[in-house]
Amino acid sequence: MRKTTKTAAVLGMAAVMAAMSVVPVMASEKTWVVKTDTVFPPFEYTDENGDLVGIDVDILDAIAKDQGFEYTIESIGWDSAIAACQSGQADAMIAGASITDERKESGWIFTDGYYEATQCMAVKEDSDITGFDGLEGQSVGVKTGTQSALYAESLMEEYGFEVTYFEDSATMWQAVLGGQCAACFDDTPIMAYYIAENDMALKLLPETENEPAEYGLAVFSEDNQELIDMFNAGLKNIKDNGTYDEILAKYLGSDEEADAAEETDADAAEDAEADAAADADAEGEADAAAEEADAE
């Protein structure tokens, strides 16, 4: 009888220990230090109230709330954000950083992608340049250390242009507007947003985009793997519960609005074609009437 009691006690203790081993691991009490870019709308920028806002800012906040971790975020610029992470002064950066094999090989550790984007070329609205062939002998602006800079560098020898480096996109765009650069390369959604929102006299050139790549949050030390894991789990959750789509719609507009815009453009094109056809018919009738009058 005593032996049975002892066995039961041992089994009971084993059950307690097993139960303890499956208790979910909660987020650490650490406050994660995150750095970001300065002017990279609509992903991060300062609004009229002086607040840091944007897609990156809202996605990080939503994920932090979902996963229950604390963080601080500061806008210090692209190069400075990288340097802060590499020196250990920051834990991570979220700044529209494209996930590439080259960056992974050089020590970047990325989360899952949260947005897919391309890079393309832009010129002044009244420029005669229509593609890469028009860049020979010209200076082309890029932002230092970015995927768009790598894209331009891969084309410069073939098309005979020089690359001028800038610390931020806004200064680079002004160089194009001021004539210091004939063109610039930058992330497509960033330029498209900024041109539309600020009525900037630049235009994106068709057929100049590269292959798309996803943006990810990045860390530079395996000690910060916990943040990577929480970000990935939270990203999945906010996609599943609709928060992710709400954030994109807030800054980029909803799919319905995009569809409506496309329908409006199509209707306008059809109306233009109809007007042209009507004008052609009227002109033809007039010519026929004139010929008939001449014959009489």
Backbone hydrogen bonds, N-H to C=O, Kabsch-Sander energy under -0.5 kcal/mol:
donor,donor_aa,acceptor,acceptor_aa,energy
5,T,1,M,-2.0
6,K,2,R,-2.1
7,T,3,K,-2.1
8,A,4,T,-2.1
9,A,5,T,-2.1
10,V,6,K,-2.2
11,L,7,T,-2.4
12,G,8,A,-2.4
13,M,9,A,-2.3
14,A,10,V,-2.2
15,A,11,L,-2.1
16,V,12,G,-2.0
17,M,13,M,-2.3
18,A,14,A,-2.3
19,A,15,A,-2.3
20,M,16,V,-2.2
21,S,17,M,-1.6
22,V,18,A,-0.7
22,V,19,A,-0.9
23,V,20,M,-1.2
26,M,24,P,-0.6
32,W,30,K,-0.7
32,W,70,E,-2.5
34,V,32,W,-0.6
34,V,72,T,-2.7
35,K,92,A,-2.3
36,T,74,E,-2.1
40,F,38,T,-0.6
40,F,44,E,-2.8
43,F,40,F,-2.0
44,E,40,F,-1.4
45,Y,53,V,-2.1
47,D,45,Y,-0.5
47,D,51,D,-2.6
50,G,47,D,-2.0
53,V,45,Y,-3.0
53,V,51,D,-0.6
55,I,42,P,-2.6
56,D,43,F,-1.1
57,V,43,F,-1.1
58,D,54,G,-2.5
59,I,55,I,-2.7
60,L,56,D,-2.4
61,D,57,V,-1.9
62,A,58,D,-2.5
63,I,59,I,-2.4
64,A,60,L,-2.5
65,K,61,D,-2.2
66,D,62,A,-2.0
67,Q,63,I,-2.5
68,G,64,A,-1.7
69,F,64,A,-1.5
70,E,30,K,-0.7
72,T,32,W,-2.6
74,E,34,V,-1.7
76,I,36,T,-2.3
76,I,74,E,-0.7
77,G,36,T,-1.4
81,A,77,G,-2.2
82,I,78,W,-2.0
83,A,79,D,-2.4
84,A,80,S,-2.4
85,C,81,A,-1.9
86,Q,82,I,-2.6
87,S,83,A,-1.8
88,G,85,C,-0.9
89,Q,84,A,-1.7
90,A,84,A,-1.6
91,D,33,V,-2.4
92,A,33,V,-1.7
93,M,218,A,-2.2
94,I,35,K,-1.9
98,S,96,G,-0.6
99,I,214,E,-3.3
100,T,98,S,-0.7
104,K,100,T,-1.9
105,E,101,D,-2.5
106,S,102,E,-1.1
107,G,104,K,-1.4
108,W,103,R,-2.5
109,I,219,V,-2.8
110,F,108,W,-0.5
111,T,217,L,-2.0
114,Y,215,Y,-2.5
115,Y,215,Y,-0.7
117,A,213,A,-3.0
120,C,186,D,-2.3
122,A,184,C,-2.5
123,V,203,K,-2.1
125,E,201,A,-2.4
127,S,124,K,-2.0
134,G,131,G,-1.5
135,L,132,F,-1.9
136,E,133,D,-0.6
137,G,160,G,-3.6
138,Q,135,L,-2.5
140,V,162,E,-3.0
141,G,183,A,-2.8
142,V,164,T,-2.2
144,T,166,F,-2.7
146,T,143,K,-1.3
150,L,146,T,-1.8
151,Y,147,Q,-2.1
152,A,148,S,-2.2
153,E,149,A,-2.7
154,S,150,L,-1.6
155,L,151,Y,-0.5
155,L,152,A,-1.4
156,M,152,A,-1.4
159,Y,155,L,-2.2
160,G,156,M,-1.1
161,F,156,M,-1.2
162,E,138,Q,-2.9
164,T,140,V,-2.9
166,F,142,V,-2.1
169,S,39,V,-0.5
172,M,168,D,-1.4
173,W,169,S,-2.9
174,Q,170,A,-2.0
175,A,171,T,-1.5
176,V,172,M,-1.5
177,L,173,W,-2.4
178,G,174,Q,-2.3
179,G,176,V,-0.9
180,Q,175,A,-1.7
181,C,175,A,-1.6
182,A,139,S,-2.6
183,A,139,S,-0.9
184,C,122,A,-2.0
185,F,141,G,-2.1
186,D,120,C,-1.8
188,T,118,T,-2.5
191,M,187,D,-2.1
192,A,188,T,-2.5
193,Y,189,P,-2.0
194,Y,190,I,-2.5
195,I,191,M,-2.7
196,A,192,A,-1.9
197,E,193,Y,-2.8
198,N,194,Y,-1.9
199,D,195,I,-0.8
200,M,195,I,-1.0
202,L,200,M,-2.2
203,K,123,V,-2.6
205,L,121,M,-2.5
208,T,205,L,-0.8
210,N,119,Q,-1.7
213,A,117,A,-2.8
215,Y,115,Y,-3.6
216,G,97,A,-2.1
218,A,93,M,-2.5
219,V,109,I,-2.5
224,N,221,S,-1.9
225,Q,222,E,-1.6
227,L,224,N,-0.8
228,I,224,N,-1.3
229,D,225,Q,-2.6
230,M,226,E,-2.4
231,F,227,L,-2.7
232,N,228,I,-2.4
233,A,229,D,-2.2
234,G,230,M,-2.8
235,L,231,F,-2.8
236,K,232,N,-1.9
237,N,233,A,-1.9
238,I,234,G,-2.7
239,K,235,L,-1.6
240,D,236,K,-2.2
241,N,237,N,-2.4
242,G,239,K,-0.5
244,Y,238,I,-2.5
246,E,242,G,-1.8
247,I,243,T,-2.0
248,L,244,Y,-2.1
249,A,245,D,-2.4
250,K,246,E,-1.8
251,Y,247,I,-1.3
252,L,248,L,-3.3
253,G,249,A,-1.5
258,A,254,S,-2.0
259,D,255,D,-2.8
260,A,256,E,-2.4
261,A,257,E,-2.3
262,E,258,A,-2.3
263,E,259,D,-2.4
264,T,260,A,-2.4
265,D,261,A,-2.4
266,A,262,E,-2.3
267,D,263,E,-2.8
268,A,264,T,-2.5
269,A,265,D,-2.3
270,E,266,A,-2.4
271,D,267,D,-2.6
272,A,268,A,-2.4
273,E,269,A,-2.3
274,A,270,E,-2.5
275,D,271,D,-2.7
276,A,272,A,-2.4
277,A,273,E,-2.4
278,A,274,A,-2.5
279,D,275,D,-2.6
280,A,276,A,-2.3
281,D,277,A,-2.4
282,A,278,A,-2.6
283,E,279,D,-2.6
284,G,280,A,-2.4
285,E,281,D,-2.4
286,A,282,A,-2.3
287,D,283,E,-2.4
288,A,284,G,-2.3
289,A,285,E,-2.4
290,A,286,A,-2.3
291,E,287,D,-2.5
292,E,288,A,-2.2
293,A,289,A,-2.2
294,D,290,A,-2.2
295,A,291,E,-2.1
296,E,292,E,-1.7
